[in-house]
Amino acid sequence: MIFYFSGTGNSEWVARQLGQYLQDTVYKLTDLLSGKPDFPQPSDGTLGFVFPVYSWGPPPVVLEALAKLEWKGVPDYLYFVCTCGDDTGKTAQVFARAAARQGWRCKAGFSVMMPNTYVCMSGFDVDEPELAARKLKQAPSRVEDLSRRIIRREEGFDCHEGSVPWLKTYVVRPMFNRFMIRPKKFYASEACIGCGLCAKSCPLENIRMVEGRPQWGSRCAMCQACYHHCPKHAVCYGKLTQKKGQYLNSLLK
């Protein structure tokens, strides 16, 4: 059983690749949050989570879903795979502690380098095309290697923490979660054609179309799926997204 959370397709692609290699069933993590029916517990006791790194940690919605997942007993092999544009910080430790609050032990965690997608702060933008292409070229072999290690039920964390990981995760991340996960600055410019792709792409169904224009609610993960899916580049986040690029995972079919 694999649950994934994804905005632009990076983590979804990884999850679906793992599902093929492991012959495992893949589910949207947001189904856990929306009260969907119980999921059939796998007989082998394997439970995986795939998600992007947000400010050097798991997205809050991932930790929320983890806390809501009902499991009979303890997973025999709990693991995660996180996608990151650069580094993960102490993502592994944050996820492991959240699992421990459930009485579970996270036995393995891995990172996969993927193109950057965050654009809602000054100085942050998508990768240049050459860098994005290089990351996407390397990703399939990395995921194939991870799948073999998961099949063997290897234990331990193989995540690229980067420099000063403790500072990034335990000082910067709390401030990001408090002050930057705010959808109030989202709006649609005059370029909006009312196609509704922003609403359809939102994993939390936080956007609704009113008289042909998108309106954002308060339930936002800051995944920026709305921004990156817009065919007219009409979704804006204040002035912070001006002249910035868009990205959707080209490997996802």
N, C-alpha and C positions, 0 to 999 in steps of 0.2 A: 504494500500500500504506500503510495507516494502522494503527498499533498504539495501543491505549488502555489506561490503567489507571484504574479508578474504584471508589469505595466506595459513594457514595450516588447516583450516576447523573449528576452534573454533567458529568464528562469523557466519560462514555459517550455522553451526548446530543450533546455537541459533536462527538465523533468520527463519530457516525452522521449528523449533519447534514452534516458535511464530506464524508462518503462519498457522500451523495446529490448534493451540488453538484458534486463533482469526478468523480463516477462511478467511485469508487475502492472497493477492497475493504477492509473493516474487520476487524481481528483483536484478540482479547484479548492484551494484552501478557504476561499470565501464562502463555500457551501457550508462549512462548519459554523460560520457566523450568522448565516441566514436561516438557521433552523431547518435545514434539509433533513430528510430521513437519516436514520443511523446508517453508518457505513459498515459493510460486512468485514469483520475482523479476519485478517489473513491467518491461515493455519500455521505458517512458518514464524509468526510473531515478529516480522520485519516491518518497521515503520520509518518512512523517510520524509523529510521536509526539504523543499527546494525554494529558495527565496533570494532576492537581491539584498545587498548590504546598503542600509540607509544610515549615513553618518556613523560608520564604523560599528554597526550593530544590526540585529534583526529588526525589521519594521515592527512597530508596535502591534499591528494587526496580526502578525505572525505569532507573537507571544500570547495575544488574546485568544487566538484559535487553538494554540497548544493547550492553554488552560481549560478550554471548553471541550476538548476531545475526550470522549468517554472510552475507556479501554478496560476490558476485563483482565485483571492481573497486571502484569508488567511486560512491556514490549521486550522480546528476547534480544532484538538488535535495533536500537534507535540510532539514526544517523541524520545528518543534514548535509546539503550541498548549497553553498552560497555563491552567488555571482557578484563580482565586483569590478569596477572600472580600474582601480589601482590596488588598494589594499583593504584588509578586513578589520584591522584593529583587533580588539578582544571579542569579536563576534562569537567565537566558539565558547568562550567562558560565559557570556550572557545567555546563550541558548542552553548551555548545559545546566546553569543554575535555574533557569525557568523549568527545565525538565525535572530537575531535582525537587522542585516544589510540588510536582505531581507524584513524587515518589519513584521517578524513573531515572535511569542512568543513560545519558547520551554516550554511546560507545565510540562514535566516529564522526568527524566533520571534515569537509573538504571545501576548497574554494576553486572557482573557475574564473579566469580573467575574461571579461567581456567588454564591449564598447561602453563608454560612459554615456549616461542619459540625463544626468541632473543638470538643470538649466535655471533653477529658480533662485540663484544667488549670484551676486556680482563675482566675476572671475571663473564661474563654472559654465561649461558648454559641452556639447557633444565632441567626440574625438574627430580629428581630421580624418578624411576618408581612408588615407593610407594606413593609419594606425588602427582604425576600426576594422579594416579588411584583414590586417595582420592578426588581430585578436581572434576574429572569426575563423581564420584559417587554422589556428592552433587549437581552438576549442574542441573539435570532434575527437582528436586523439586524447586529449585530457579527459573527456567524459568517458571514452572507452576504457581508459586506464582505471578511472574511478569505479566503473561498473565491475571490473574484474576484482578490485579490492573489496567492494561491497559484497560480491558473491562469496568471497573468502571470509567475509565478516571480520575484516581487519579492524583493529581498535586504535584510537589515537586521533589527533587533529593534524591535518595537513592544510593549513590556511596561511596565506601570505599576509602576515600581520602588518608589515611595513614598519616605519620608524615611529617612535614614541606611541605605541599602540594603547598603553594604559591611559595616557592623556587624552587621546582622541575619543576613546570609548567612554571613559568615566568622567570627563570634564566637558568636552565639546558636545558629545551626543545628548546628554540631558538638556543642554541649552537648545540644541536643534529641535528636540522633541517638544520642548515647551513653547518655543517662539516661532519655529519655522513650519510646523505642520498646521498651517492655517490656509483654508481655501478662499478667504474673503477677497484676496487680491486677484483671483481669477475672473476674467471677463472675456467676452468675444468682441473683436474689433468689427469695423464696418465690412471687413472682407468676408464675414460669416455668411454662408449660403443656407444655413438652416438644415443641413443634411442629417444632423443628429448623430454623427459618428462619435463625437465626444461622449455623448450619453451612453451609446452602445458599448464603448470601449472601457468605461469606468468599472473596475472590478467590484466596487462597493455600491454601485448604482446610486451614486451621490449627485448625479446630474439629471435634471429633467428639462425637457423642452417646453417652453411657454411661448406661445405665439411665434414659433419658429426660431426662438433664441434660447440658448442654454442658460440655465440657472444652477449655480452650485449650492449644495446644502452644506451642512456642518460636518458630515461624516466623510472625511477625506484622509487618504493615506499618503498623499503627496507623491504618488507613483508617476504622475505626469502623463499618464496614458492619453488623457484628453488633448494635451498639447501636442504630443508626437503623432497622434492619429489624424489630426485635422488636415484635410487636403488643401486648405487655403491658408494654412499657417495663421489662422485667425484667433486662436486661443492665446491669451496673454496672461502674464502674472505681473501685474503692475507694469513697471518699466523694465523689470529685471530680465525679461525674455526678448527684448528688442534685439534684432540682428543676430539672434542665436539660431543654431541649427536644429533639425529634427532627426529622429532615428527610430527605426523599427527593425527588429531582427529579420534579416533577409534569409536566414536558414530555416525559419519556421514556415512550414507549408501546410 
